[in-house]
Amino acid sequence: MWNKNFLTQKLHIEYPIIQAGMAGGITTPELVAAVSNAGGMGILGAGYMTPEAIQTSVRKIRNLTDKPFGVNLFIPNDDVDSDVVSQMKEHLQNIGPFGEETAQVKYENNFSEQFARQLEIVLGEKVPVFSFTFGVLGKKETEQLKQQGIFVIGTATTVEEASQLEKSNVDAIVVQGFEAGGHRGTFLRPYESSLIGTMALVPQVVDKVCIPVIASGGIMDGRGIVASLALGASAVQMGTAFLSSHESGAHPKYKQVVLQSQDTDTVMTNVFSGKPARGIRNAFIKSMQNYKEDIPPYPIQNALTRPMRNWAVRESNSEYMSLWAGQAASLSSETTAFDIVLQLVKGTENILKSLR
Ligand SMILES: Cc1cc2nc3c(=O)[nH]c(=O)nc-3n(C[C@H](O)[C@H](O)[C@H](O)COP(=O)(O)O)c2cc1C
């Protein structure tokens, strides 16, 4: 049975198909619950959410499904400072009518504090699965989660990161290939030296670690699932494939751009947040060509561009939205999340039959 293994048993899920937590309102409670109800596992992307909003969403998910689901957070890095903020504010103010809001953006280096409060909700609500990206979780926090019976998943973009996560006692590792949409989870080395494709990275991590590996990056259908399982992964994690689902909170314009995209349309950029991420090229990315040296680090740049991104959503202007998407975005389809999981299962089974 292709769909049953140690990981699916531990997670109590029918199919080794995980919908990635996608911060920024994409992974609505409806999306998370629909994927879990279809036999996969949905994850709430809670990186940017307040503790109160996380609690409300978790409770909503529980009203919509009695199946397992996860919450995803960002490991904080308080060690950020920048002297290029005023220059960046000036540039952003020239783009559109959100200058005053941009000028007033303040950020505090209290990310660890925020993270601790977010994690308290995860612990208090005893969510079945907790996943994280951008680093390694502290020993104390990992132990606290495990004491509550919470399954812990880290994110790696290299073999070295996967080994470090295994040592930190996580239960499984998401291996994020170069193709992946959204932010790079890289935390040990410069991102330029951590850009390894899913096909190359998954078997190398599988050979190195003794815990289950979850393949992610560019997986959009049964072909990608069969390939991932053949490489030794125990499951797949898919983000872009669920972006254009009916339940996704992505802006309709964003969904449209994803559905009409081509293989060459994505680019790795740090202009929206200060951290490299893969998204579909648009006017804002182009306009930042001359400011490459002046981009403050994450999460400062993320805070500075928030007024612009909110404005773009209000104006339905996809040229100034962060259009995170993976390299295989053109394989997306517009249907319900339940149907996407169903198609993934059918597709996987058809390919397995044809290989016999
Ligand atoms: C819109 C979008 C937002 C994302 N946000 C997160 C996030 O909040 N946390 C996280 O761990 N990964 C995030 N990711 C990355 C996914 O976990 C995963 O690595 C990626 O979606 C896999 O590649 P694919 O998009 O080609 O399926 C995001 C991806 C996308 C497309």
The ligand as an SDF file (V2000), in Angstrom:
LIG
                    3D

 31 33  0  0  0  0  0  0  0  0999 V2000
    2.3390   31.0840   -0.8010 C   0  0  0  0  0  0  0  0  0  0  0  0
    3.3000   30.2610   -0.0120 C   0  0  0  0  0  0  0  0  0  0  0  0
    3.4850   30.5540    1.3380 C   0  0  0  0  0  0  0  0  0  0  0  0
    4.3350   29.7610    2.1080 C   0  0  0  0  0  0  0  0  0  0  0  0
    4.4410   30.0130    3.4490 N   0  0  0  0  0  0  0  0  0  0  0  0
    5.1230   29.1360    4.2390 C   0  0  0  0  0  0  0  0  0  0  0  0
    5.0730   29.2540    5.6640 C   0  0  0  0  0  0  0  0  0  0  0  0
    4.4190   30.1330    6.2210 O   0  0  0  0  0  0  0  0  0  0  0  0
    5.7590   28.3360    6.3930 N   0  0  0  0  0  0  0  0  0  0  0  0
    6.4820   27.3090    5.8110 C   0  0  0  0  0  0  0  0  0  0  0  0
    7.0680   26.4850    6.5330 O   0  0  0  0  0  0  0  0  0  0  0  0
    6.5530   27.2030    4.4680 N   0  0  0  0  0  0  0  0  0  0  0  0
    5.8790   28.0650    3.6830 C   0  0  0  0  0  0  0  0  0  0  0  0
    5.9050   27.9090    2.3180 N   0  0  0  0  0  0  0  0  0  0  0  0
    6.7770   26.8650    1.7060 C   0  0  0  0  0  0  0  0  0  0  0  0
    6.1210   25.4990    1.7720 C   0  0  0  0  0  0  0  0  0  0  0  0
    6.2530   24.9460    3.0550 O   0  0  0  0  0  0  0  0  0  0  0  0
    6.7620   24.4920    0.7990 C   0  0  0  0  0  0  0  0  0  0  0  0
    8.1410   24.4020    1.0350 O   0  0  0  0  0  0  0  0  0  0  0  0
    6.5400   24.8510   -0.6620 C   0  0  0  0  0  0  0  0  0  0  0  0
    5.2310   25.2920   -0.8720 O   0  0  0  0  0  0  0  0  0  0  0  0
    6.8140   23.6420   -1.5340 C   0  0  0  0  0  0  0  0  0  0  0  0
    6.8890   23.9920   -2.8700 O   0  0  0  0  0  0  0  0  0  0  0  0
    5.6120   24.1210   -3.8520 P   0  0  0  0  0  0  0  0  0  0  0  0
    5.0370   25.4440   -3.5300 O   0  0  0  0  0  0  0  0  0  0  0  0
    6.1840   24.0050   -5.1910 O   0  0  0  0  0  0  0  0  0  0  0  0
    4.6590   22.9990   -3.4660 O   0  0  0  0  0  0  0  0  0  0  0  0
    5.0670   28.6900    1.5080 C   0  0  0  0  0  0  0  0  0  0  0  0
    4.8770   28.4230    0.1450 C   0  0  0  0  0  0  0  0  0  0  0  0
    3.9980   29.1830   -0.6080 C   0  0  0  0  0  0  0  0  0  0  0  0
    3.7980   28.8410   -2.0480 C   0  0  0  0  0  0  0  0  0  0  0  0
  1  2  1  0
  2  3  1  0
  2 30  2  0
  3  4  2  0
  4  5  1  0
  4 28  1  0
  5  6  2  0
  6  7  1  0
  6 13  1  0
  7  8  2  0
  7  9  1  0
  9 10  1  0
 10 11  2  0
 10 12  1  0
 12 13  2  0
 13 14  1  0
 14 15  1  0
 14 28  1  0
 15 16  1  0
 16 17  1  0
 16 18  1  0
 18 19  1  0
 18 20  1  0
 20 21  1  0
 20 22  1  0
 22 23  1  0
 23 24  1  0
 24 25  2  0
 24 26  1  0
 24 27  1  0
 28 29  2  0
 29 30  1  0
 30 31  1  0
M  END
$$$$
